[in-house]
Amino acid sequence: MKSEPCRVNSFRLIVTGGGTGGHTYPALTAIRTLQNRLAAEGRALEVLWIGTADGLEARVAPAEGIAFATVATGKIRRSSNPLMMMSASNMRDMARVPLGVAQARKLVADFRPDVVLATGGYVAVPAGLAARMCRRPLVLHEQTVRLGLANRKLAGSATRIAVSSESTLPLLPEAVRGAAVVTGNPIRPEVLAGHPDKAVGALGLHGFDRRLPTVYVTGGAQGSQQINGVVRDALPWLLERANLVHQCGPDNVEELRQYAATLSAPLAGRYYLAGFVGPELPDVLALADVVVSRSGAGTLAELTALGKPAVFIPLASSAGNEQAYNARHLEEAGAAVALLGEVTADHLRDAIGPLLSDPARRDEMAERARAYGRPDAADRLVDVILSAASG
């Protein structure tokens, strides 16, 4: 007979969710924070991550030494047309869900977690349902203002629903509001520890005029052709008013480098172009006075925690148009500017010009952004996890 492992000093957590960084990195930050909390009490953390073989989590979890398992999943391709929701691909994928639930149920039953944490993505549904079947506490974490599709499906089964914004609470179904708590969206602690002078040294930004504001432009790890094109068309105008760190994506460097070669020497000295910004990112963010970026949940969490004025150009194809919703939400609070629909260089100039020319305006927007920031979100989420485990 197989002996039961000693669990007196260990806490067992199943994490499920992923597909994208927006679902994966908050979970990873929560794991690290919980591990540190338990270690201070002389306890260990055992984690099993249930994800998909082709999602980001399949690379992140093993790299962090986290046990990883996959289950069958069905990705629902959303459409405003109900008939399109009944497509052959959706029907085929939905048929895989029962198999995924059965696989997840076995994983949950065998691992016997103290809590299951679901951070969204379609893989979270089978594991979340399995938690209910196995009578294990289920904590949902929602990164965006509105519940994502997976978390909407699981809300009725959740012990607690951790949300990132007060604005989410009235949007929840009334039956589950009592389970909700505002934690914020966990961000990597290193993001909060940047230093502007380190960015200057590490990236060699010695041509920057520190009397001018600095703008950081990013379209995410792969860059954004839309943002790159808008910035390119406004580049001389921008560089007359600001220094610019432009993270354009590895595939876009050469084209932009050729364009930058036509700039005058003083303007070129204020332009730093990179395919990807890695370990220097916290320092670049510390240096930036204004950020131009997409408006994914992780980006919002970082920029508001740092109190950074932002001009958002949402990704139009984001799930449920969440990026546009996120950007409008902060714009209505005076914490950012949202550029929606077709965006041109003129639109960017109109949006960012007042921020570059008026430090008081930047300061006011920074303060309003900071009011939405929750730098302690990971600790708050860990509090919810531990509370759910204790009943």
QUISULWO-V206764 format. One line per field, one symbol per residue. psi: psi as a letter, one per 30 degrees, with the letter a starting at -180 (. if undefined). burial: + if it has 16 or more other C-alpha atoms within 10 Angstrom, else -. A space follows every 50 residues. Layout:
psi=???
burial=???
This chain:
psi=kkkklkgeglkkkkkklaeleefeeeeeeeeeeeeeeeefggllkkkkkj alfgleffeeeefggkkklllkljkjjlkfjeeffgleeeeeefffeeee eeeeeeeeeefilekkkkgllfffeeeeeeeeeghkkkkkkkelekklee eeefeffkekjklfkefeeffkkefgeffkkjfljklkffefglkefeee eefhhffkjffllkkkkkglefljeeeeeeeefgeeeefffllkjjjfke fgeeeeeeeffflleeeefgjjkkekjcffeeeeeeekfkkkllhleeee eeeeefhkkkjkikjfglkgheeeeeeeeeefggglkkjlbkkleeeeee efeeeefjeeeeeeeeeeeeffkifgeeeeeeeeeeeeef.
burial=----------+++++++++-+++++++++++-+++-+------+++++++ ++--++++-++------+++++++++-------------+------+-++ +++++-++---+++++++++++++++++++++---+++++++++++++++ ++-++-+++++++++--++--+---++--+++++++++--++-++--+++ --+-+-+++--+++++++++--++--++++++-+++-++-+++++++++- -++--+---+------+++++++++++--+++++++++++++++++++++ +++++++++++++++------++++++++++--+++++++---++--++- ++--++-----++-++++++-++++-++++++-++--++--
